[in-house]
Amino acid sequence: MSGHVTELVVFVVLFLAVSVMGFVAARWRRPETIESLHEWGLGGRNFGSWITWFLVGGDLYTAYTFVAVPALVFGAGALGFYALPYTVVVYPLVFLVLTRMWSVSHVHGFVTPADFVRARFGSPTLALAIAITGLVATMPYIALQLVGIEAVLKSMGITGHLPIVIAFAILAAYTYQSGLRAPALIAFVKDALIYIVILVAVLYLPAKLGGWGSIFDAAKAKFDATPAPGDGITLNANNQLQYVTLAFGSALALFLYPHSLTGVLASKNRNVIKRNMSALPAYSLVLGLIALLGYMAIAAGTKPVVGANGRPDTNTIVPRLFDQLFPDWFTGVAYAAIGIGALVPAAIMSIAAANLFTRNIYREYLNKDATDAQEAKVSKVVSLVVKVGAVLCILLLDPQFSIDLQLIGGVIILQTLPAVALGLYTRWFHRGGLLAGWAAGLAAGMWMLYLIPNPANGKAHFGGSAFPLANFGFDTKMTLYAGFLALIVNLVVAVLGTLAFRAAKVADGPDATRREHYFVDEGDPRVKDLDLTGSH
Amino acid sequence: MTTGEPGQPRTDRSPWNWLLVLPIVLPLLTFLFNADEPRLLGFPLFYWLQIAFIVVGVSCTTLVYRMTR
């Protein structure tokens, strides 16, 4: 611990400075009143290109990414690099989809994906299914941000849970106070710090380690020496499809998470979204370089911190690398970047989860006549409850368990794709078919994840997302991303279910949206009139 | 908004949108980049070519944005 005093001081000072910003944010772009859900939860929906870029980026590239992606590359090599194609593919993929979502949401006052599904398919039940899926998928994501902070703290020699509880108490307080404005403002600082750290890391570290060529050679030598068949600095015949389906499946899932939609809906108009979809890949470059920190750690001979259970915690590999090669004060800056990087997404996620609960469970089932002020109040309280729940997850459960939950979260959020994303394009599906597909996809996904062992830590179930096709009786070692397979099951059942319900003449729900609602933009009289859906 | 035609049908269809397919498909074709050689600045092909695909992605989305706004 004594060797980490400078790091600790820099870390604490930066962390506190950012916390003060969070509280001041309530005054930034001050609305007439913050006592309405639109103001608190969506920042008044008037963020321009720059703020949206920071907000959406701040929310997609989390502390966990900075810690876990290099850890994966450190352990498995090329497969861990899937994060790069994933973030290249995602923006062109959602370019048109999100502009439609923005338009229809602004006409009808939707705040969550479940709001849209309810109006589009006239089914509160389907909307409830989508809302619960979103909540369940978001919770472990928030808990994972704590794993990121914990990795940094562990590397500074700090054990115990008190520091994390304090960090999250601060976060909870300023989100309660300022809503979405807090993470939007802090995202500037977070990104600035991360860019500085990464630029320095990719220029300074390779020079210290003998250049990029020798870094890759060191990694290759390490993987050649291990008996594990799946690792290496390039892919092999068995994991290529896993790489492709994991990248594509993750790209499909990303904007189905309620929190990524929050940032998108908060933008000012359709062009802000389009411009952002072209500018956000700037983060992909950073992500690719961050992933390669895993190889630098191999070349530098970095050893992860050994956890309380006697196993090395590979999540500490990047913090340890910084500690080993940077001067103390800069290590402190880097640690603060990771720590603050955890706060921004955690704040946005808890706001999105709170919106889901308030709109699709509280107002739908508990208090149908809720006023704007009541909704905002409930949202604020739920965002607190969600964060307390995330802290409890870390305190009471094995951190490994939240990583498993996150894995499951990705698979289950994908099952909302037919209703949410395809729903923006077609009203062909029957609400009953979509519900059946959702259930079948979830069941198939859970079953596949249950069958996947992890030989590395001796777990028999939920050991990863690479589903061996041998389970279907094929004579191959090839693996595929379980979420992708579950989505195929989902789609097939949704199509067959729709045909069956139509044939049986089961009543379908009414569609509250109209074709032109998907294309309106800022300035159109319908966009501003949020009372249309009766949010009172 | 004084044209009196707020209900004028609009659409997001454009031939430019097809350009978005390129950055979606290219990064998923592993046979293009799954090799160590040739290296660029010490980076194996697997890494530098995939990083180069970011440029393809940015160019395509920027072009589509400019042409359809």
Interface residues (C-beta under 8 A of the other chain):
Chain A: A78 F81 L84 P85 V88 V89 Y91 P92 L93 F95 L96 T99 R100 P206 G211 W212 G213 S214 I215 F216 K220 I233 T234 L235 Q240 Y243 V244 A247 F248 N271 K274 R275 M277 S278 A279 P281 A282 S284 L285 G288 L292 R515 E516 Y518 F519 V520 G523 D524 P525 R526
Chain B: M1 P6 G7 P9 R10 T11 D12 N17 L20 V21 L22 P23 I24 P27 L28 T30 N34 A35 D36 R39 L41 G42 F43 P44 F46 Y47 Q50 I51 F53 I54 V56 G57 V58 C60 T61 T62 V64 Y65 T68 R69
